[in-house]
Amino acid sequence: MSVWDGLTGQEEAVASLRSAAESTDGTGGMTHSWLITGPPGSGRSNVAAAFAAALVGNGPDDDHTLQQITARTHPDVSVLTTQRVIITIDEIRHLVTSSHYAPSVGRYRVVIIEDADRMTERTSNLLLKALEEPPERTVWILCAPSEADLLPTIRSRVRSVRLRVPGIESVADLLVARTGVDRVLAMDAARQAQSHIGMAQRLATSADARDRRRRTLTTVLGVQTVGDAVMAAAELLAVADEDAKAITEQRDAEERDAALRSLGIEPGGTIPPALRSQLRALEEDQKRRATRSLRDGLDRILVDVSSLYRDLLLLGLGAPAEPVNLSMREHLDRALPSVPPSAALEVLDAVALARQRIAANVAALLALEALLVTIVRASR
């Protein structure tokens, strides 16, 4: 099995990275720093892991190396996956230090930073110094939604590889191969996720996730008055909170159990005062991860609402494009008379504004209320 297998719909990017990884004389475009960009769900982290495996492994069929990288156990590959809203300067400082170590088993030492767009300017400048004077056998791989999300000085020192949104058919094929779900369910999940691979897999394998998404859209379609908007905003926030807890609660419990075992404490045992600070640090990390998970959940809700009004816009214009929410076609047809194309466009703008506000740390409930009041006004 090749390390490049499973990278759905990214043939051009794979060809470029494969050529660089297989280059021994510099003709393949190999360089010390890379930036992999693409929309959420396009598989940036998977592409970065495959590229790292090709660089440090024993050929393109070394699937064992890819498994080690995915499990974060390969000695020559460091991966920073932040669970916080931002990447801290201490995390980058640690990576910069480790980047100067010589590779132990492969040709290169590889450092991957997922969500590199979450660095502050000060943190980015620290990374910039490492990119300006890299060790000879170290390769940096940054991942971000777009080049514009990073400082111009960093963009000038990396080679960019752009990923594209894979097709619905390709994502459905991947879901069937990975999970064995029914083809019809896989297609519906891929369509509703708008080809976001991770979300498509979650929708395909979790009835709860599908129910929460449907509840979100029916709640929005049921808003008729300002009072409805206020109640619906609270409902959407509750849905996002449920979704975030579903993602983080099990992981938090597993991490706490593992931490207790590593400290030699039996389940239910008393924690010595000298060790409590370590558990408090873990709990603080988990709280930060919960904050990010809730914010990500809110953004997913807004993306789903955007897909709803995108469908209403296209149906109102008589466009031949297939609705994202095809399984809710009856709801769309009932809502269509009260949502002309001009109203759909106004709501789409309001959704984009709500996403910006939440990203800027505006109170989520207020941002949702403002969006839903706009929906009420636009639909009259």
C-alpha positions as a printed Julia matrix, in Angstrom:
380×3 Matrix{Float64}:
   0.0    0.0     0.0
   1.42   3.37   -1.02
   1.64   6.25    1.44
  -0.22   8.31   -1.16
  -3.28   6.06   -1.21
  -6.41   7.56    0.31
  -5.6   11.18   -0.67
  -8.9   11.71   -2.43
  -9.02  14.06   -5.41
  -5.52  15.53   -4.96
  -3.7   14.08   -7.95
  -1.86  17.3    -8.88
  -0.63  17.96   -5.34
   0.44  14.32   -4.91
   2.38  14.4    -8.18
   4.28  17.52   -7.07
   5.08  16.18   -3.61
   5.97  12.71   -4.88
   8.43  14.23   -7.36
  10.08  16.25   -4.59
  10.25  13.3    -2.2
  11.82  11.03   -4.82
  14.32  13.66   -5.94
  17.94  12.92   -5.08
  19.64  15.58   -7.2
  17.43  18.6    -6.58
  15.6   18.37   -9.91
  12.29  17.39   -8.32
  11.75  20.74   -6.64
  12.71  19.63   -3.14
  13.07  22.47   -0.65
  13.34  22.83    3.11
   9.94  24.45    3.78
   6.47  23.79    2.39
   2.99  25.24    2.8
   0.01  22.99    2.1
  -3.17  25.03    1.68
  -6.74  24.04    1.04
 -10.26  24.5     2.36
 -11.33  22.75    5.57
 -11.82  19.05    4.97
  -9.58  18.9     1.91
  -7.13  16.67    3.77
  -4.23  19.02    4.5
  -2.96  17.05    7.5
  -3.28  13.74    5.65
  -1.29  15.09    2.71
   1.38  16.44    5.08
   1.65  13.06    6.83
   1.95  11.21    3.52
   4.66  13.62    2.33
   6.55  13.19    5.6
   6.32   9.41    5.24
   7.7    9.62    1.72
  10.6   11.77    2.96
  11.65   9.67    5.95
  10.45   6.2     4.93
  11.92   3.44    2.81
  10.08   4.19   -0.41
   6.49   5.04   -1.39
   5.15   1.65   -0.21
   6.42   2.07    3.37
   3.0    2.11    4.99
   4.5    1.3     8.4
   6.21   4.71    8.49
   2.92   6.45    7.72
   1.27   4.55   10.57
   4.03   5.7    12.93
   3.59   9.32   11.84
  -0.17   9.12   12.28
   0.35   7.67   15.76
   2.94  10.4    16.55
   5.62   7.79   17.31
   8.14   8.28   14.5
  11.47   9.54   15.9
  12.18  11.87   12.97
   8.76  13.49   12.58
   7.33  16.1    14.95
   3.67  17.07   14.53
   2.04  20.06   16.22
  -1.73  19.7    16.36
  -2.99  22.44   18.63
  -6.1   21.83   20.7
  -6.3   25.51   21.61
  -7.7   28.53   19.83
  -4.13  29.67   19.07
  -0.7   28.07   18.8
   1.44  29.29   21.69
   4.95  30.66   21.34
   6.23  27.94   23.7
   4.96  25.24   21.35
   6.81  26.8    18.41
   9.92  27.36   20.52
   9.96  23.64   21.36
   9.61  22.7    17.68
  12.39  25.06   16.63
  14.69  23.46   19.18
  13.85  19.92   18.03
  14.31  20.9    14.37
  18.07  21.17   14.94
  18.4   17.51   15.9
  19.89  15.28   13.22
  17.53  12.62   11.8
  17.99   9.25   13.48
  16.64   6.76   10.94
  15.59   8.65    7.8
  16.99  11.12    5.3
  15.29  14.09    6.93
  13.87  15.4    10.16
  10.35  16.62    9.37
   8.35  19.15   11.39
   4.63  19.48   10.63
   2.52  22.37   11.91
  -1.19  21.82   11.39
  -3.43  24.91   11.52
  -0.44  27.21   11.08
  -2.94  30.05   10.6
  -3.52  29.94   14.38
  -0.14  31.52   15.13
   0.0   35.07   16.43
   2.36  37.55   14.78
   4.93  37.19   17.56
   4.84  33.39   17.27
   5.07  33.59   13.47
   8.18  35.75   13.73
   9.85  33.13   15.9
   9.11  30.5    13.27
  10.34  32.85   10.55
  13.84  32.85   12.02
  13.9   29.05   11.85
  12.77  29.09    8.21
  15.43  31.66    7.29
  18.31  29.53    8.58
  17.11  25.91    8.49
  19.34  22.94    9.31
  20.46  21.13    6.18
  18.4   17.98    6.72
  15.26  19.47    8.28
  12.0   19.95    6.36
   9.16  22.15    7.63
   5.58  21.44    6.46
   2.98  24.07    7.36
  -0.77  23.58    6.83
  -3.29  26.42    6.53
  -6.54  27.2     4.72
  -4.85  29.75    2.44
  -1.58  31.57    1.89
  -3.21  34.8     3.05
  -3.55  33.33    6.55
   0.23  33.57    7.11
   2.62  36.51    7.24
   4.0   37.61    3.84
   7.53  37.01    5.14
   6.7   33.37    5.87
   4.93  32.92    2.53
   8.06  34.12    0.76
  10.12  31.32    2.32
   7.91  28.33    1.57
   6.89  26.42   -1.51
   3.09  26.29   -1.72
   1.01  23.29   -2.71
  -2.69  23.99   -3.09
  -5.29  21.32   -2.49
  -8.73  21.39   -4.03
 -12.13  20.33   -2.77
 -12.62  16.67   -3.72
 -15.75  15.68   -5.58
 -18.74  14.2    -3.77
 -18.35  10.91   -5.62
 -14.69  10.65   -4.55
 -15.51  11.38   -0.92
 -18.33   8.82   -0.97
 -15.95   6.21   -2.42
 -13.52   6.93    0.41
 -16.25   6.62    3.05
 -17.39   3.27    1.7
 -13.8    1.99    1.62
 -12.97   3.29    5.12
 -16.16   2.53    7.01
 -18.17   0.1     4.91
 -21.31   2.27    5.12
 -24.06   2.01    2.54
 -23.32   3.87   -0.71
 -26.51   5.94   -0.48
 -25.66   7.06    3.06
 -22.09   7.81    2.0
 -23.3   10.01   -0.87
 -25.74  11.86    1.37
 -23.06  12.43    4.03
 -20.53  13.64    1.44
 -23.1   16.02   -0.06
 -24.21  17.44    3.3
 -20.59  17.88    4.4
 -19.86  19.65    1.09
 -16.92  17.27    0.54
 -15.37  17.97    3.96
 -13.86  14.51    4.47
 -13.75  14.5     8.28
 -17.3   15.82    8.67
 -18.58  13.47    5.97
 -17.15  10.51    7.86
 -18.76  11.71   11.07
 -22.15  12.14    9.44
 -21.87   8.74    7.77
 -21.02   6.91   11.0
 -23.0    8.8    13.66
 -26.78   8.94   13.69
 -26.55  11.51   16.5
 -24.47  13.83   14.31
 -27.01  13.5    11.49
 -29.88  14.2    13.88
 -28.13  17.3    15.29
 -27.57  18.67   11.8
 -31.18  18.11   10.79
 -32.36  19.69   14.03
 -30.26  22.76   13.28
 -31.76  23.29    9.86
 -35.37  22.65   10.88
 -34.91  25.07   13.77
 -33.72  27.8    11.41
 -36.53  27.14    8.94
 -39.07  27.4    11.77
 -38.07  30.95   12.75
 -40.93  33.36   11.95
 -40.71  36.14   14.54
 -38.08  37.94   16.59
 -39.19  35.93   19.6
 -38.61  32.75   17.59
 -35.16  34.06   16.67
 -34.16  34.53   20.3
 -35.38  31.05   21.24
 -33.76  29.47   18.18
 -30.39  31.12   18.93
 -30.37  29.46   22.34
 -31.33  26.15   20.7
 -28.5   26.38   18.16
 -26.0   27.17   20.91
 -27.23  24.11   22.81
 -26.81  21.95   19.69
 -23.25  23.22   19.24
 -22.51  22.49   22.9
 -23.89  18.95   22.57
 -21.77  18.4    19.47
 -18.64  19.69   21.19
 -19.21  17.48   24.22
 -19.76  14.44   22.01
 -16.33  15.04   20.49
 -14.38  15.88   23.65
 -15.91  14.07   26.64
 -14.68  10.57   25.82
 -11.23  11.85   24.88
 -10.98  13.88   28.09
 -11.83  10.83   30.21
  -9.3    8.67   28.37
  -6.59  11.31   28.81
  -7.29  11.63   32.53
  -7.21   7.84   33.03
  -3.94   7.62   31.1
  -2.44  10.45   33.17
  -3.44   8.76   36.42
  -1.91   5.46   35.27
   1.32   7.18   34.29
   1.49   8.73   37.77
   0.87   5.35   39.39
  -2.55   6.24   40.8
  -5.3    3.62   40.82
  -8.77   4.59   39.49
 -10.65   6.28   42.32
  -7.47   6.62   44.38
  -6.41   9.72   46.27
  -4.2   12.11   44.31
  -1.14  13.21   46.32
  -0.84  17.01   46.66
   2.53  16.97   44.85
   0.88  15.54   41.72
  -2.24  17.67   41.62
  -0.57  20.45   39.63
   0.04  18.04   36.74
  -3.62  17.09   36.61
  -4.64  20.74   36.86
  -2.47  21.47   33.82
  -4.22  18.66   31.94
  -7.62  20.03   32.94
  -6.65  23.51   31.72
  -5.63  22.06   28.34
  -8.93  20.22   28.15
 -10.86  23.42   28.92
  -9.02  25.22   26.1
  -9.78  22.32   23.77
 -13.46  22.48   24.77
 -13.5   26.19   23.92
 -12.08  25.52   20.49
 -14.41  22.55   19.96
 -17.44  24.7    20.8
 -16.27  27.45   18.45
 -15.66  24.89   15.7
 -19.12  23.44   16.34
 -20.7   26.87   15.97
 -18.86  27.37   12.71
 -20.14  24.01   11.43
 -23.69  25.11   12.26
 -23.2   28.34   10.33
 -21.78  26.45    7.36
 -24.87  24.22    7.42
 -27.16  27.26    7.57
 -25.23  28.74    4.65
 -25.8   25.54    2.66
 -29.52  25.81    3.39
 -29.84  29.32    1.97
 -27.5   28.46   -0.89
 -30.01  25.75   -1.83
 -32.94  28.17   -1.54
 -31.09  30.71   -3.7
 -30.37  28.2    -6.46
 -33.9   26.77   -6.36
 -35.34  30.28   -6.48
 -33.24  31.07   -9.55
 -34.1   27.78  -11.2
 -30.45  26.76  -11.37
 -29.78  23.12  -12.33
 -27.31  22.49   -9.46
 -28.19  19.69   -7.06
 -29.14  20.88   -3.53
 -26.67  20.19   -0.74
 -29.62  19.3     1.48
 -31.28  16.97   -0.99
 -32.7   14.81    1.81
 -34.65  17.87    3.03
 -36.13  18.77   -0.35
 -39.69  18.9     1.02
 -38.65  21.44    3.67
 -36.87  23.51    1.02
 -39.92  23.54   -1.26
 -42.16  24.7     1.6
 -39.75  27.5     2.55
 -39.09  28.67   -1.01
 -42.13  31.0    -1.42
 -41.08  33.09    1.6
 -37.38  33.28    0.68
 -36.87  35.01   -2.69
 -33.32  35.08   -4.12
 -32.69  38.58   -2.75
 -33.56  37.4     0.76
 -31.36  34.31    0.39
 -28.44  36.52   -0.62
 -29.01  38.79    2.38
 -29.0   35.79    4.73
 -25.82  34.4     3.16
 -24.11  37.72    3.84
 -25.42  37.63    7.41
 -24.04  34.11    7.91
 -20.61  35.24    6.72
 -20.77  38.17    9.16
 -21.78  35.86   12.03
 -18.79  33.61   11.31
 -16.48  36.63   11.4
 -17.98  37.84   14.67
 -17.63  34.49   16.41
 -14.06  34.13   15.14
 -13.39  37.58   16.63
 -14.68  36.36   20.02
 -18.05  38.12   19.96
 -20.53  36.4    22.3
 -21.88  33.46   20.3
 -25.46  33.9    21.48
 -25.53  37.53   20.35
 -24.05  36.66   16.96
 -26.64  33.91   16.43
 -29.51  36.17   17.54
 -28.4   38.86   15.08
 -28.25  36.3    12.26
 -31.68  34.87   13.0
 -33.28  38.32   13.3
 -31.84  39.06    9.84
 -33.49  35.88    8.58
 -36.84  37.02   10.01
 -36.52  40.46    8.4
 -35.31  39.14    5.04
 -38.11  36.58    4.74
 -40.98  39.04    5.2
